[in-house]
Amino acid sequence: MAMESSVWSNCDYSHNVTFFYNWVGKKINLVWTPRDSVVIGLGLTVCVIVVLANLMVMVAISMNHRFHFPIYYLLGNMAAADLFAGIAYANLMLNTGPWTSTLTKKQWYIRGALIDISLTASVANLLAVAVERHQTIITMQLHSKMTKRRVVLLIVGIWAVSIIMGLVPSTFWNCECDLEDCSTVAPLYSRHFLIFWAALNLLTFFIMVAMYTRIFIYVRYQTGNVSQHTSEMRHRQTVVNLMKTISMVLGAFVICWMPGLVTLLLDGLLGKASHANAYEKFCLAIAECNSLVNPIIYTLRDNEMRRTFKWILCCLSRRGGDQQRELSPDEIDSPLPEETLGCVPKSEDQAVGMDTKL
């Protein structure tokens, strides 16, 4: 108890953000360089695209009743996490460079917390999707029987855990009371916290990869023993296609975030000897791109999602124009009827001829 009270008595909360940056040797530019201006401009442009693309995914899942199943709700929540990441990165761009020295410690902690929350939410969503797919694939079902109430509770739980993890550094696990424990990448963060956070996320990655590997082995074994009945083959192929799409989402996430997490882990373990600041911005740029990858994967892999995107874009382009057609309540309640996908009326013959597969 005496040692603990001694540690807390050594805390000096009067230090500002610049002090911590100088302490770890991380340089804060005093003026904007042309390179900084280009990076900020491109970064903000990507953030806007990320927000709009993931917003469209959420709207598509909300409007198309064929997506009203637990797996798509979780994918929609992942899109919400990516949208949140876009906002977090935009906030980072607007509070970096010479602006960093003007931040209060509270503003600096908020800047970091937004990034932490978005990553934790994405990882937790991927883990939830992995568990959901494991339960359904074992029985070769396309969708689980999880109730909407449980899905909502799960989503609320994911965001609650994410917010708590984002607030941990600002509330108690920082280096304000132990300057020797300061990180070089995030100067106010505790190196021990970075080790814990990076190791926890990397461990979760390995668990999810192991789960998906087991699922794929099981699916391949079951597919080899399936009968040649057309409907059964089609159902199993749909299950496999959805599984491949989700695996691509997981793979892209691991590839984009692995360098950043390894960098944080090395920074926590080695401190200044890791030279993490040399490639910190490169890792952050890759991580930012991940929030844009998922909408691209959905567009390329899921025919129904692609058709829904086209329907949304078409209706937006015709909004306010004379050619826009008002949808009846019956059409709005239906799972995006074929004749409305093009935002123009289609004949019955054309509607019958369209592909309705998921």
C-alpha positions as CSV (number, residue, x, y, z in Angstrom):
1,M,0.0,0.0,0.0
2,A,2.9,2.3,0.8
3,M,4.5,1.7,-2.6
4,E,1.1,2.3,-4.3
5,S,0.5,5.6,-2.6
6,S,4.1,6.6,-3.4
7,V,3.5,6.0,-7.1
8,W,0.3,8.0,-7.1
9,S,2.0,10.8,-5.2
10,N,4.5,11.1,-8.0
11,C,1.8,11.9,-10.5
12,D,2.1,15.3,-12.1
13,Y,-1.0,16.1,-14.1
14,S,0.3,19.6,-15.1
15,H,2.3,18.3,-18.0
16,N,0.8,19.1,-21.4
17,V,0.8,17.0,-24.6
18,T,3.9,18.6,-26.0
19,F,5.8,17.6,-22.9
20,F,5.1,13.9,-23.5
21,Y,6.0,14.1,-27.1
22,N,9.3,15.8,-26.2
23,W,9.9,13.2,-23.5
24,V,9.7,10.2,-25.9
25,G,11.5,12.1,-28.7
26,K,8.5,12.2,-31.1
27,K,8.7,15.3,-33.2
28,I,5.8,17.7,-33.7
29,N,6.1,19.7,-36.8
30,L,5.8,23.4,-36.2
31,V,4.6,24.4,-39.7
32,W,2.7,22.6,-42.4
33,T,4.8,21.1,-45.2
34,P,3.5,20.5,-48.8
35,R,3.7,16.8,-48.0
36,D,1.6,17.2,-44.9
37,S,-1.1,19.1,-46.9
38,V,-1.3,16.3,-49.5
39,V,-1.5,13.6,-46.9
40,I,-4.3,15.5,-45.0
41,G,-6.2,16.1,-48.3
42,L,-6.0,12.5,-49.4
43,G,-6.8,11.2,-46.0
44,L,-9.9,13.3,-45.6
45,T,-11.1,12.3,-49.1
46,V,-10.7,8.6,-48.2
47,C,-12.6,9.2,-44.9
48,V,-15.5,10.7,-46.8
49,I,-15.6,7.8,-49.2
50,V,-15.4,5.3,-46.3
51,V,-18.3,7.0,-44.5
52,L,-20.5,7.1,-47.7
53,A,-19.6,3.5,-48.8
54,N,-20.4,1.9,-45.4
55,L,-23.5,4.0,-45.0
56,M,-24.7,2.5,-48.3
57,V,-24.1,-1.0,-46.9
58,M,-26.1,-0.2,-43.8
59,V,-29.0,1.3,-45.9
60,A,-28.9,-1.7,-48.3
61,I,-29.2,-4.2,-45.4
62,S,-32.0,-2.1,-43.8
63,M,-34.0,-1.8,-47.0
64,N,-33.6,-5.3,-48.5
65,H,-35.7,-7.8,-46.5
66,R,-33.5,-10.6,-48.0
67,F,-30.8,-9.4,-45.7
68,H,-32.9,-9.4,-42.5
69,F,-31.0,-12.3,-40.9
70,P,-28.5,-12.4,-38.0
71,I,-25.4,-12.7,-40.2
72,Y,-26.3,-9.6,-42.2
73,Y,-27.2,-7.6,-39.1
74,L,-23.7,-8.4,-37.8
75,L,-22.2,-7.4,-41.1
76,G,-24.3,-4.2,-41.0
77,N,-22.9,-3.5,-37.5
78,M,-19.4,-4.1,-38.9
79,A,-20.2,-1.5,-41.5
80,A,-21.2,0.8,-38.7
81,A,-17.9,0.2,-37.1
82,D,-16.1,1.0,-40.3
83,L,-18.2,4.2,-40.7
84,F,-17.2,5.1,-37.1
85,A,-13.6,4.4,-38.1
86,G,-13.9,6.9,-41.0
87,I,-15.1,9.6,-38.6
88,A,-12.3,8.7,-36.2
89,Y,-9.7,9.0,-38.9
90,A,-11.1,12.3,-40.1
91,N,-10.9,13.6,-36.5
92,L,-7.3,12.4,-36.4
93,M,-6.5,14.2,-39.7
94,L,-8.0,17.4,-38.3
95,N,-5.9,17.2,-35.1
96,T,-2.5,16.1,-36.3
97,G,0.7,17.8,-37.4
98,P,1.2,21.3,-36.0
99,W,-2.3,21.1,-34.5
100,T,-1.1,18.4,-32.1
101,S,0.6,20.9,-29.9
102,T,-2.6,22.8,-29.4
103,L,-4.6,19.8,-28.1
104,T,-5.4,19.5,-24.4
105,K,-4.8,16.1,-22.9
106,K,-8.5,15.4,-22.9
107,Q,-8.7,16.1,-26.6
108,W,-5.7,14.0,-27.3
109,Y,-7.2,11.1,-25.4
110,I,-10.5,11.4,-27.3
111,R,-8.6,11.3,-30.6
112,G,-7.0,8.0,-29.6
113,A,-10.1,6.6,-28.0
114,L,-12.1,6.9,-31.2
115,I,-9.5,4.8,-33.1
116,D,-9.5,2.2,-30.2
117,I,-13.3,2.0,-30.2
118,S,-13.5,1.4,-33.9
119,L,-10.9,-1.3,-33.9
120,T,-12.4,-3.1,-30.9
121,A,-15.9,-2.9,-32.4
122,S,-14.6,-4.4,-35.7
123,V,-12.7,-7.2,-34.0
124,A,-15.7,-8.0,-31.7
125,N,-18.0,-8.1,-34.7
126,L,-15.7,-10.4,-36.6
127,L,-15.6,-12.7,-33.6
128,A,-19.4,-12.7,-33.3
129,V,-19.7,-13.5,-37.0
130,A,-17.2,-16.4,-36.7
131,V,-19.2,-17.9,-33.8
132,E,-22.5,-17.4,-35.7
133,R,-21.0,-19.1,-38.9
134,H,-19.6,-21.9,-36.9
135,Q,-23.0,-22.7,-35.4
136,T,-24.8,-22.6,-38.7
137,I,-22.2,-24.2,-41.0
138,I,-21.9,-27.3,-38.8
139,T,-25.5,-28.0,-39.7
140,M,-25.1,-26.6,-43.3
141,Q,-27.7,-24.0,-42.7
142,L,-27.6,-20.6,-44.5
143,H,-28.9,-18.6,-41.5
144,S,-28.9,-19.1,-37.8
145,K,-32.1,-19.2,-35.7
146,M,-30.9,-16.4,-33.4
147,T,-33.7,-14.1,-32.5
148,K,-33.6,-10.4,-33.4
149,R,-33.7,-9.6,-29.6
150,R,-30.5,-11.6,-29.1
151,V,-28.8,-10.0,-32.1
152,V,-29.7,-6.5,-30.7
153,L,-28.3,-7.4,-27.3
154,L,-25.2,-8.8,-28.9
155,I,-24.6,-5.6,-30.9
156,V,-25.2,-3.4,-27.8
157,G,-22.7,-5.6,-25.9
158,I,-20.1,-5.2,-28.7
159,W,-20.4,-1.4,-28.6
160,A,-20.4,-1.4,-24.7
161,V,-17.1,-3.4,-24.6
162,S,-15.6,-1.2,-27.4
163,I,-16.4,2.0,-25.5
164,I,-15.0,0.7,-22.3
165,M,-11.8,-0.4,-24.0
166,G,-11.5,3.0,-25.6
167,L,-11.8,4.8,-22.3
168,V,-9.3,2.6,-20.4
169,P,-6.2,4.7,-21.4
170,S,-7.7,8.0,-20.4
171,T,-9.1,6.9,-17.1
172,F,-6.3,4.9,-15.5
173,W,-4.0,3.0,-17.8
174,N,-1.6,5.7,-19.0
175,C,1.9,6.9,-18.3
176,E,1.2,10.2,-16.5
177,C,2.4,8.6,-13.3
178,D,5.3,6.7,-14.8
179,L,7.1,8.6,-17.5
180,E,9.4,5.7,-18.2
181,D,6.4,3.7,-19.3
182,C,5.4,6.1,-22.0
183,S,4.9,4.8,-25.6
184,T,6.8,6.4,-28.5
185,V,3.9,5.9,-30.9
186,A,1.2,7.2,-28.5
187,P,3.2,9.3,-26.0
188,L,0.5,9.4,-23.3
189,Y,-0.3,5.7,-23.5
190,S,1.3,3.1,-21.2
191,R,3.5,0.6,-23.0
192,H,2.0,-2.1,-20.8
193,F,-1.4,-1.2,-22.1
194,L,-0.2,-1.4,-25.7
195,I,1.2,-4.8,-25.1
196,F,-2.1,-6.0,-23.6
197,W,-4.2,-4.4,-26.3
198,A,-2.1,-5.6,-29.2
199,A,-1.6,-9.1,-27.8
200,L,-5.4,-9.4,-27.1
201,N,-6.3,-8.4,-30.7
202,L,-3.7,-10.6,-32.3
203,L,-4.8,-13.6,-30.2
204,T,-8.4,-12.9,-31.3
205,F,-7.2,-12.9,-34.9
206,F,-5.5,-16.3,-34.5
207,I,-8.6,-17.7,-32.9
208,M,-10.8,-16.5,-35.7
209,V,-8.5,-17.8,-38.4
210,A,-8.4,-21.2,-36.6
211,M,-12.2,-21.3,-36.5
212,Y,-12.6,-20.4,-40.2
213,T,-10.0,-23.0,-41.1
214,R,-11.9,-25.7,-39.2
215,I,-15.2,-24.6,-40.9
216,F,-13.7,-24.7,-44.4
217,I,-12.3,-28.2,-43.7
218,Y,-15.7,-29.3,-42.5
219,V,-17.5,-27.7,-45.5
220,R,-15.2,-29.3,-48.0
221,Y,-15.7,-32.7,-46.4
222,Q,-19.5,-32.3,-46.4
223,T,-19.5,-31.0,-49.9
224,G,-17.6,-34.1,-51.1
225,N,-20.3,-36.4,-49.7
226,V,-23.3,-34.4,-50.8
227,S,-25.8,-35.9,-53.2
228,Q,-26.2,-34.6,-56.7
229,H,-29.7,-33.3,-56.1
230,T,-29.9,-29.9,-57.8
231,S,-31.6,-28.0,-54.9
232,E,-29.4,-29.4,-52.3
233,M,-26.3,-28.6,-54.3
234,R,-27.5,-25.1,-54.9
235,H,-28.2,-24.6,-51.1
236,R,-24.7,-25.8,-50.2
237,Q,-23.1,-23.7,-52.8
238,T,-24.9,-20.6,-51.4
239,V,-23.6,-21.5,-47.9
240,V,-20.1,-21.9,-49.3
241,N,-20.2,-18.6,-51.2
242,L,-21.4,-16.6,-48.2
243,M,-18.6,-18.3,-46.2
244,K,-16.0,-17.3,-48.7
245,T,-17.2,-13.7,-48.7
246,I,-17.0,-13.5,-44.9
247,S,-13.5,-15.1,-45.0
248,M,-12.4,-12.5,-47.4
249,V,-13.6,-9.8,-45.0
250,L,-11.6,-11.5,-42.2
251,G,-8.6,-11.9,-44.4
252,A,-8.6,-8.2,-45.5
253,F,-9.0,-7.1,-41.9
254,V,-6.1,-9.2,-40.6
255,I,-3.8,-8.1,-43.5
256,C,-4.6,-4.4,-43.0
257,W,-4.4,-4.3,-39.2
258,M,-1.6,-6.9,-38.5
259,P,1.2,-4.4,-39.3
260,G,-0.2,-1.8,-37.0
261,L,-0.8,-4.2,-34.1
262,V,2.7,-5.7,-34.5
263,T,4.1,-2.1,-34.4
264,L,2.2,-1.3,-31.2
265,L,3.4,-4.6,-29.7
266,L,7.0,-3.9,-30.6
267,D,6.7,-0.3,-29.2
268,G,5.3,-1.7,-26.0
269,L,8.0,-4.3,-25.7
270,L,11.1,-2.3,-26.9
271,G,10.1,1.3,-26.5
272,K,12.4,3.7,-28.4
273,A,14.6,0.8,-29.6
274,S,11.7,-0.4,-31.8
275,H,11.9,2.7,-34.0
276,A,8.1,2.4,-34.4
277,N,7.7,6.0,-35.4
278,A,9.5,5.4,-38.6
279,Y,6.7,3.3,-40.0
280,E,3.7,4.3,-37.8
281,K,2.0,6.4,-40.5
282,F,2.4,3.7,-43.1
283,C,0.6,1.2,-40.8
284,L,-2.1,3.7,-40.0
285,A,-2.7,4.3,-43.8
286,I,-3.2,0.6,-44.4
287,A,-5.5,0.3,-41.4
288,E,-7.6,3.2,-42.8
289,C,-8.0,1.5,-46.1
290,N,-9.5,-1.6,-44.5
291,S,-12.7,0.4,-43.7
292,L,-13.1,0.9,-47.5
293,V,-12.4,-2.8,-48.4
294,N,-15.6,-4.4,-47.1
295,P,-18.1,-2.5,-49.3
296,I,-15.8,-3.5,-52.3
297,I,-15.9,-7.1,-51.3
298,Y,-19.7,-7.1,-50.9
299,T,-20.0,-5.5,-54.4
300,L,-17.8,-8.1,-56.1
301,R,-18.9,-11.2,-54.2
302,D,-22.7,-10.8,-53.4
303,N,-25.0,-10.4,-56.4
304,E,-28.0,-9.4,-54.2
305,M,-25.9,-6.7,-52.4
306,R,-24.6,-5.4,-55.8
307,R,-28.1,-5.2,-57.2
308,T,-29.3,-3.4,-54.0
309,F,-26.4,-0.9,-54.3
310,K,-27.4,-0.2,-57.9
311,W,-31.0,0.3,-56.9
312,I,-30.0,2.8,-54.2
313,L,-27.7,4.8,-56.5
314,C,-30.3,4.8,-59.2
315,C,-33.0,6.1,-56.9
316,L,-30.7,8.8,-55.5
317,S,-29.7,9.9,-59.0
318,R,-33.4,10.2,-60.0
319,R,-34.4,11.9,-56.8
320,G,-36.2,15.2,-57.6
321,G,-36.3,14.3,-61.3
322,D,-39.3,13.9,-63.4
323,Q,-38.4,10.3,-64.2
324,Q,-38.5,9.2,-60.6
325,R,-41.2,6.8,-59.8
326,E,-43.0,6.8,-56.5
327,L,-43.0,3.3,-54.9
328,S,-46.2,1.9,-53.5
329,P,-46.4,0.7,-49.8
330,D,-46.5,-2.9,-51.1
331,E,-43.2,-2.4,-53.0
332,I,-41.5,-0.8,-50.1
333,D,-42.4,-3.7,-47.8
334,S,-41.3,-6.3,-50.3
335,P,-37.6,-7.4,-50.4
336,L,-36.6,-5.1,-53.2
337,P,-38.9,-6.4,-55.9
338,E,-37.2,-7.1,-59.3
339,E,-39.2,-4.5,-61.1
340,T,-38.0,-1.7,-58.8
341,L,-34.3,-2.6,-58.9
342,G,-33.7,-0.5,-61.9
343,C,-35.8,2.4,-60.5
344,V,-38.0,2.1,-63.6
345,P,-41.1,-0.1,-64.3
346,K,-40.3,-3.4,-66.0
347,S,-42.6,-5.7,-67.8
348,E,-43.7,-9.0,-66.2
349,D,-41.6,-10.9,-68.8
350,Q,-38.5,-9.0,-67.9
351,A,-39.1,-9.4,-64.2
352,V,-39.6,-13.2,-64.5
353,G,-36.3,-13.5,-66.4
354,M,-34.1,-11.9,-63.8
355,D,-31.9,-13.9,-61.5
356,T,-33.2,-13.9,-57.9
357,K,-30.4,-15.9,-56.3
358,L,-28.8,-14.5,-53.1
